[in-house]
């Protein structure tokens, strides 16, 4: 039985807690938040002792693993506290809000041989593993990435999300997932152009995010990618289209669906769930991921690493996630105009 603790019990914590509650080999032992009322709210649903001081939580509960779900600017102290005690950590992305602080943390974590998995969720989902397989026989040259939601229309997120200095807004909080996925699949970016606009609500004190933005990225390999993002769209969606020499691939990260215009390589075995699916050489690909929360997949990987002690296949360690932060921050600066080297 793995006793687990949470540092930060805000919105994203529930996605992890709901899954952990279903595991017979996990006990939700402790919840820590500066906002005690927020922690008590989570306690009613998921159990665990409530703390407002994470050092006290670590000392009293001695968890076997910790989830850090704090705002990105509140990461160093809990990460290092866990590392000093040898406690494996699942830490939400991005790794930091400030790149310089992130580099310092990376050095300190390496010195402590810390075991940390960063929550770049798309690295662990089956539909992305399926995409990896089908593009092995092709050369991708052009990518269109589109992420949209309506959070600036309904204003349903906590107030700090709309302060770009705190949350990073749509780019640093959300688009970082897509940038990370493209890095993971196609390597590093060498050059970025960008633009942004606020078509619905003008910027003011407390509301400093960009409502719409567009990025043009040139990879070192020569791939050209466009990412567009909106917080004033009709609904939540995240779709990537990849154009290769042999095929066009459509990846819907919301629904876990992958399709192609033309047949893929013969007998390309794909796994969407418990049943094996084989892509026919005569028919275009239609791959559907299991109907599960995407957060379950990364938590499965993390728990497997905790139980086995084998971290050789960590999907996203702190140092690599720091590279995604660097790319994300360069993209953010590019929104002011011009061409920036990465």
N, C-alpha and C positions, 0 to 999 in steps of 0.2 A: 504494500500500500504506500503510495507516494502522498505525503502531506504537502499541500501547495498553499502558497500565500499570494495575495495580490497587493501591489502598491499602486494606488490609483484605481478608483472604482466608478469612473465616469462611463460615458456611453459605450465605448468599444469593449470595456471589460465584460459586459453582459454576453457578447458574442462568444467569448472564451468560456465564461462560467457555465453557460447553458450546455456546452459540449462536455466540459469536465464533470458536470453533475451526472451525466449518463455513464461515466466510466466507473466500473466496479473496483478498479485498481487505484483510484484517486480519491483523496479526502480533501475537500475544501476546508482548510483549517483556519485561515486568517485573512481578514480584509483590512487594508490600511488606507486611510484617506484623511487629509487635513480637514475635509468637510465631514464631520462625524455623522451628520444626518444622512449624507449620501451613502456612507458605508453601512449604516443601520438599515437603509432601504434595501441594499443588496443582501444584507444578512437575512432579512425576512424571506427572501426567495432562495438563497443558496447556502445559508448557514455560515459557520465560521466565527471565530472571535474577532471583535472589532478593535482596531487600534488607530491612533492618530500620529504615532511615531513609528516609522518603519524599523529603526534600530531596536526599539523595544519589541516589536513583532518578531524580528529575526532572532533575538536573544531568547524570548520566551517560548516561541512555537517551534523554532528550529526546523523550518520547512525543507523539504527535499528538492523543491523547485519553486521559482517565483516568477510571476507575470508582472511586468512593469507597464502600466497603462496610463502613465502621467502625461501631461503636455510635454512636447518635445524639448522645451527649455528646462525641464525638471528631470534630468536623466542621470547626470554624473554621480550624485551622492548615492542614490539607491543602487546603481550599477556597481559602483566600487564597494559598497557595503556588502553586497552579495558575493562579489568576487573575493573579498577578503575572507569570507567564510566558506568559500568553495561551493557556493550554491549556484546551480545552473539557472540561467535566466532566459525567459522569452520576453523580448522587449519590442514594444510597438514601434513602427516607423513614423516619421524619419528618425534617424539616430539622434539628431539634435536640431535646434533652430539656428545655431551659430556654427559655421564650419570650423573656425579656429578652436572652439571648445571641443568639437567632435574629434579633431585630430589629437588633442591632448588626452581625451578619454581613451581613444584607441591605443595610444602608447601605454597608458596605465593598465588597460585591460590585458594587453599582450604581456606586460611585465608580470601580471598576476596569473597568467595562463587561464584566463576566465573563459567559461563556456557560455556563450551568448548566441541566441538565434534571434535575428531581427524579423519583424512581421511583414515581410514582403510576400504577401499571400499567393500571388500568381505563380511564384516559383514552384509551389507544391501541388498545384491542382492538376488533375489528370488531363484536362483538355489541352493544357500547355505541353504536357509530356507527349500527347498525341501529335501536336503541331511539330514538335522537335523531330519526330519520326518521319513525318510525311515530307518535310522540306529538306531532308538529307539528300534527296535525289534531285534537288532543284537549286537554282541560284536566285535569291531574292534581290531585287534592285530598288523597289519603291514600296513605301509603307505609309498607310493612312491610319492614324489613331484618333479616335473620337470619344471623349468622356463628357457626359452631361448630367445635370440634375437640376432640381428646382429650389435649392436651399436659400437662394436670395429672393425667391418669390414668396415662400412660406415662412421664412425667417425662423425656422424651427430648431436650429442648432443653438448651443450655448453662445452667449454674447461674444466670448473671446474668439470664437471661430471667425467672426467678421472683422476682427482686428488683425490685419496681415502681419504686424510685428510679432504677434503671439502665435498664430496658427500657421501662417504662411499662405493661407487662402487656398484656392483651388489648385494652384500649381504645386506648392510645397506639401500640402496635406493629401491631395488626391492624385494629381498627374504624376507625382513621384513614383506611384505604382507602375504606370505605363512606361515611364522612362527606365525604371529598373528592369522591367521585363524585356524591353528592347535591348538594353545593355547585356542582360543575361543571354539573350538569343544571338545577338549580332556583334557584340564587342563594344569598343569605346567610340564615342562621338568626338570629332575633331573641331566642329564649327557649328555655331547656333545663330539663328536670326529670330526675332520675335516681335510681337505687337500685342496690345491689350486695349480693352475698352470697357466702359460702364454704360450700357445702353438704357438701363432701367433706373438704377439708383445712383446718384452722384456720390462721390466719396466725401466723407465728413468724419469728425471725431468719432471713433468707435466703429466706423464702417469704412475700412481702407482697403478692402480686397478688390481684385480685378474680377468683374463679372464674366467677361469673355476674353479669351486669349488664343493666340495662334503661334506655333513654333515651327521653324524649319530647321531640321537637323541633318548634317552631313557626317556620316560615319567614316572612320578611318578606312574601312573596306570599300568605300564609295557608295554605299547605300544612302539614298535620300529618304528621309522620313518627315512627315508632317503630323504634328499633334495639335488638335483644336479642342477647346475646353469651354464649357458654359455652366454657370450657376443660375442661369435664367431660362432654362429649357423646360419642356413639357413634363419630362419624367427622367428617372434615373436610367442611364444606359452607358455601356462601355464596349466599344466595338473597334476591332483592328482589321484592316484589309491589307494583305501582303501580295504584291505582284511579283511573280517570278518568271523565268524563261519558259517554264513548262505549264504553269498553272496559276490560277488566282485563288487565294485562300481567304476565307472570311471567318474570323475568330470573334465570337460573341462572349465576352467575359461575364456578362450578366447572367446569361442562360447556360453557360458551359457548353456551347455548341460550336463545332468546327465543320466547315463545309468547303468544298472545292468546286470549281467550274468544270474541270476535266478529271478523268480517273487518275488516281494516284498510283504509285508503284505497285506492282502485282503482289498480292498476299501480304499486305502491310497490316500486321496484327495490332489492333488497338484495344484498349481496355477502358470502358466507360463505367464499369461497376463490377458486379460479380460475374456477369456474362461476358465472354470474350466476343469481340466484334472484329470481323475481318473485312477490310476494305477491298472490294472487288476491282480487278483491273479493267472491268468493262463499265463500271458505274462511277459517277462522281462521289466523292467522300461525303458522308453525313455521320458525324460523330457527336453523340450526346452524353455529356457527363452525368453521373448520378445526381439525383435531386437531393443534394445535401448542402448545408451551409459551407461556403468555401473555407471558412475559418477552421472547420474540423480537420481538413487535410494538413494544414501547417501545424496544428496542435498534435496530431498523430505523429508527425515527424519529430517534433520536439520531445514528446514523451518517450518515443522509441530511443532517442539519443540519451535521454536521462536514465532510462532503465538499463541500456546496454553499455553506456559509457563510451560508445564509439561515436565521435563527432567528425569523422573523416568526410561524411557526406552532408555536412551542415549546409542547407540551401542558401543561407544568407548570414554570414558572420559579420561582426561589427565593422571590420576593416573594409570588406567589400561593399557593405551598405553605405559606408562613408564616401565611396566613389560615386554612388548614386546621389548622395547629398550634394557632392561637388557639382555634378552635372545639373542637378535641379537648381542650385543656386546660380550657376552660370546662365541657365535658361531664364531665371527670374530677372537677372540684370539685363538680359537681352530684350526684355519686354519694353525697355526704355528706347529701343531702336538701335540700329547698327548691327555689325557682325562681330561676334565674340568667339575667340579661340577657347577651347575647353582645357 
